[in-house]
Amino acid sequence: LVKLSERLIRFALKLGLPIEFLIKKTVYRQFVGGKDLKDCQPLVEDLRRYGVMAVLDYAAEGCDQEMDFDSSCDEILKSIEFPSNEEGIKFAVFKLTAMARFSLLEKIQKGFEITPSEQDEWSRVATRVERLCQMAAEREIMLMIDAEESWIQDPIDDLALKMMRRFNGNRPVVFNTLQMYRKDRLVYLKSLAQLAKGESFFLGIKFVRGAYLEKERNRALELGYDSPIHETKEHTDRDFDLALDFCLSQADRITVFAGTHNEASTVRLTELMAKYGLPVDDPRVHFSQLFGMSDHISFNLAAKGFNVTKYVPYGPVEKVMPYLFRRAEENTSIKGQMSRELSLIAKERTRRKNKGNYEV
Ligand SMILES: Cc1cc2nc3c(=O)[nH]c(=O)nc-3n(C[C@H](O)[C@H](O)[C@H](O)COP(=O)(O)OP(=O)(O)OC[C@H]3O[C@@H](n4cnc5c(N)ncnc54)[C@H](O)[C@@H]3O)c2cc1C
């Protein structure tokens, strides 16, 4: 159903059919905070009441015009400025492809020579990123750069490292994201840690498992190269947990943001904090889940005093569709996490009903 509806929705949106209201009432409401920052404000306050922070994520994807890139950059700047009067926010985030042409990143990664006009284009991308990092440093906000497809990730990593060197001298301002489903990320993490130590800057790392599993595998198969992704889920899980252990053993220099809905990894991270003698609210360890998913993890962690940040995407319907398709795919009834969440909700409803305080 998810696969079929994705195609139908894309087609209907292309034709300009009025299906926005349907999307708004279903997946959009579940996974998106609102169309703009102001729209998200009540949600941010709601989360804060339960000790959960928010990171507002302008979820526009698939832009390919300079004008779009500039307006994305302006919107992300606003999301960095917004937190200054919002106690419930310490982080901001962006995707490089909201401000850079995908095919340009691909070309740079392949090592192809870029034309003078592409060089100008690339320097405009770097300027946009610098503006964001500068603003984050001034506002004392931690700024995360999302990880994307492996065939454009090298230039993202290079830019992130450049920004960490420049802005993370006194504290972690810029965070790069490592997808632990990639076979090479543990080694990369260790090389980053060595650089950070040698050059005296702080590392900020968001850890995730990785959202492009099928796309990565299909491309590797089609083009006949070795998939950069682990062969099994167990290998991904192992590297995710090993990476966290490695970072907590060097917490003097590394701040960790664990983006996961995996209960075992979450428990493991709390155990690692105890193992390395870190208090539950240590500012160098953050847990995070996406808005609309795994509330039982977020709210229970927050109730115990851990630092929890909900990732709240926002943007107009047509711009957040790729994000929504990824969430729908992740939450299918067969392989997804939604069945776990539905069964938890059903259990809680029964508990309340039995206690006699069931509210509709
Ligand atoms: C706060 C937050 C921020 C995020 N930011 C990003 C981001 O910047 N970039 C990004 O790519 N993703 C991002 N994600 C999505 C993330 O990468 C995962 O897709 C998603 O969170 C599911 O992984 P999990 O750890 O929550 O749970 P789990 O259900 O335990 O893990 C599912 C994940 O395991 C991996 N996996 C599944 N099967 C296999 C297999 N057979 N072999 C190898 N690996 C397998 C895949 O990565 C899959 O998504 C983010 C998620 C969160 C919560």
PDBQT file of the ligand as one rigid body, heavy atoms in Angstrom, charges set to zero:
ROOT
HETATM    1  C1  LIG A 401      16.697  11.944  15.349  1.00  0.00    +0.000 C 
HETATM    2  C2  LIG A 401      16.961  11.208  14.073  1.00  0.00    +0.000 A 
HETATM    3  C3  LIG A 401      17.711  11.811  13.075  1.00  0.00    +0.000 A 
HETATM    4  C4  LIG A 401      17.971  11.119  11.878  1.00  0.00    +0.000 A 
HETATM    5  N1  LIG A 401      18.776  11.685  10.938  1.00  0.00    +0.000 NA
HETATM    6  C5  LIG A 401      19.149  10.954   9.849  1.00  0.00    +0.000 A 
HETATM    7  C6  LIG A 401      20.124  11.426   8.927  1.00  0.00    +0.000 A 
HETATM    8  O1  LIG A 401      20.646  12.531   9.054  1.00  0.00    +0.000 OA
HETATM    9  N2  LIG A 401      20.469  10.622   7.879  1.00  0.00    +0.000 N 
HETATM   10  C7  LIG A 401      19.939   9.359   7.716  1.00  0.00    +0.000 A 
HETATM   11  O2  LIG A 401      20.321   8.645   6.777  1.00  0.00    +0.000 OA
HETATM   12  N3  LIG A 401      19.005   8.897   8.572  1.00  0.00    +0.000 NA
HETATM   13  C8  LIG A 401      18.605   9.649   9.626  1.00  0.00    +0.000 A 
HETATM   14  N4  LIG A 401      17.686   9.144  10.510  1.00  0.00    +0.000 N 
HETATM   15  C9  LIG A 401      16.990   7.864  10.192  1.00  0.00    +0.000 C 
HETATM   16  C10 LIG A 401      17.827   6.697  10.668  1.00  0.00    +0.000 C 
HETATM   17  O3  LIG A 401      18.982   6.576   9.870  1.00  0.00    +0.000 OA
HETATM   18  C11 LIG A 401      17.072   5.351  10.586  1.00  0.00    +0.000 C 
HETATM   19  O4  LIG A 401      16.612   5.137   9.285  1.00  0.00    +0.000 OA
HETATM   20  C12 LIG A 401      15.909   5.207  11.498  1.00  0.00    +0.000 C 
HETATM   21  O5  LIG A 401      16.089   5.925  12.689  1.00  0.00    +0.000 OA
HETATM   22  C13 LIG A 401      15.711   3.717  11.845  1.00  0.00    +0.000 C 
HETATM   23  O6  LIG A 401      16.798   3.226  12.608  1.00  0.00    +0.000 OA
HETATM   24  P1  LIG A 401      16.698   2.995  14.186  1.00  0.00    +0.000 P 
HETATM   25  O7  LIG A 401      18.055   3.059  14.792  1.00  0.00    +0.000 OA
HETATM   26  O8  LIG A 401      15.758   3.991  14.725  1.00  0.00    +0.000 OA
HETATM   27  O9  LIG A 401      15.968   1.619  14.377  1.00  0.00    +0.000 OA
HETATM   28  P2  LIG A 401      16.099   0.088  13.910  1.00  0.00    +0.000 P 
HETATM   29  O10 LIG A 401      14.704  -0.251  13.560  1.00  0.00    +0.000 OA
HETATM   30  O11 LIG A 401      16.789  -0.712  14.950  1.00  0.00    +0.000 OA
HETATM   31  O12 LIG A 401      17.006   0.052  12.634  1.00  0.00    +0.000 OA
HETATM   32  C14 LIG A 401      16.527   0.109  11.326  1.00  0.00    +0.000 C 
HETATM   33  C15 LIG A 401      17.728   0.503  10.522  1.00  0.00    +0.000 C 
HETATM   34  O13 LIG A 401      18.720  -0.546  10.568  1.00  0.00    +0.000 OA
HETATM   35  C16 LIG A 401      19.397  -0.620   9.328  1.00  0.00    +0.000 C 
HETATM   36  N5  LIG A 401      19.124  -1.941   8.719  1.00  0.00    +0.000 N 
HETATM   37  C17 LIG A 401      17.917  -2.548   8.620  1.00  0.00    +0.000 A 
HETATM   38  N6  LIG A 401      18.029  -3.739   8.002  1.00  0.00    +0.000 NA
HETATM   39  C18 LIG A 401      19.338  -3.882   7.690  1.00  0.00    +0.000 A 
HETATM   40  C19 LIG A 401      20.083  -4.911   7.029  1.00  0.00    +0.000 A 
HETATM   41  N7  LIG A 401      19.478  -6.008   6.572  1.00  0.00    +0.000 N 
HETATM   42  N8  LIG A 401      21.407  -4.732   6.871  1.00  0.00    +0.000 NA
HETATM   43  C20 LIG A 401      22.037  -3.622   7.336  1.00  0.00    +0.000 A 
HETATM   44  N9  LIG A 401      21.386  -2.627   7.988  1.00  0.00    +0.000 NA
HETATM   45  C21 LIG A 401      20.048  -2.745   8.159  1.00  0.00    +0.000 A 
HETATM   46  C22 LIG A 401      18.840   0.512   8.465  1.00  0.00    +0.000 C 
HETATM   47  O14 LIG A 401      19.649   1.647   8.654  1.00  0.00    +0.000 OA
HETATM   48  C23 LIG A 401      17.450   0.735   9.048  1.00  0.00    +0.000 C 
HETATM   49  O15 LIG A 401      16.954   2.040   8.808  1.00  0.00    +0.000 OA
HETATM   50  C24 LIG A 401      17.419   9.825  11.701  1.00  0.00    +0.000 A 
HETATM   51  C25 LIG A 401      16.676   9.227  12.715  1.00  0.00    +0.000 A 
HETATM   52  C26 LIG A 401      16.451   9.885  13.879  1.00  0.00    +0.000 A 
HETATM   53  C27 LIG A 401      15.665   9.212  14.954  1.00  0.00    +0.000 C 
ENDROOT
TORSDOF 0
